[in-house]
Amino acid sequence: SPVDDERKFIKEARFFYGLDVLGDGNAALIDHLDERSSIIMVEPYKHKYPYDWRSEKHTIVRATTQWCASVEGFREAAMNAINQVVWTLS
C-alpha cells in the first residue's frame, strides 16, 4: 500500500508523492489517468469510510506486513495462567 500513517502517498506512488489520499491525491490520480486516456469516466461516489472519532478523520484500510506465530508451545501455560487471575468488575 503506497500510503503512509498520515494518509499521504509515499515515494513509491511517484507522481502523487506527499499528496493526501482522500484529498489532492485523489484528484491528481484522476487527472493523471485522464491525461493518458486511461480512464473511461469519473462518477462522484460518496464512499462511507470508517470514521475515527478522536482525530475526526476517515480511516483508511491499508495492506501491511503481518506475521503470525503458533501458540502451541505455550498455550497450556497461558490458559492455566488465565485461571489464576482474580477478575474484578469496576
N, C-alpha and C positions, 0 to 999 in steps of 0.2 A: 504494500500500500504506500504510494508515494506521498503520504500526508504525515505531518509531524503532530506532536501533542498540542500545538497551538492552532490546529485546523488549517495549516498552511502547506502548500505544495513544497516538497523537498527538491534538492538538486536533480534527482532522477527525473523529475517532471519537466525538465529543461525550460521550455518557453513559459511555463507557468510558475516557476520557482518563486517562492515568497508570497504568492497570492493566496487569499483566503478561499478555501474550497467552496463555501456557500455564498461567497460574495463576488469579488472581482475575478476570482479564478474560474468560476462557472461561466461568466460572460466571455472571458478570454478564450476559454476552451471552445465555446460555440463559435466565436469569431474565427478561431484558428481552423476549425473544421470547415466552416463556410468558405473561407478563402481558398481552400484546397478542394472545393466541391466534394467534400467527404461527408456531407450531411444532407439529408433529403428535406427535412423540415424541423422547425422548432415549435413546440406547443407548450405553452405555460402549464405547469402542473404544480399544485401546492402539495409538496411532499410532507408527510407527517413524521418528521424526525423525532426521535425520543428527545425529551427536554430535561436539562439539568436545572433544577430549581435554585441551586446555590449560585451558579455562575450566570444564570438566566440566558444560557445559550443552548442551542440544539447540540446534541451529542452525535458524533459520527462513529459508526462502527467500522473498525479497521481490521484487516487481516494482519496479525502479528505472529512472530515466532513464539511457539509454545513448546512445552515439554511435559511429559508425563512420567510418573515413577510408580513402580509397583510397591504396594504397601504390605505385601505378603510377608516380608521379613520382620515386620513389627506390628502387624495388625492385631494379633492376640494381646500383646503387651499394651497397646493403645486402648483396646476395648476393656481390658482389666483396669487400666488407669482411670478410664471414664467412670467405672463403677465405684471408685474410691473418692470421687469428687462429691463434696457436700454442696448441693444446689440450694440456693436461697432465692426467693422472689422479692423484688423490691417494689 
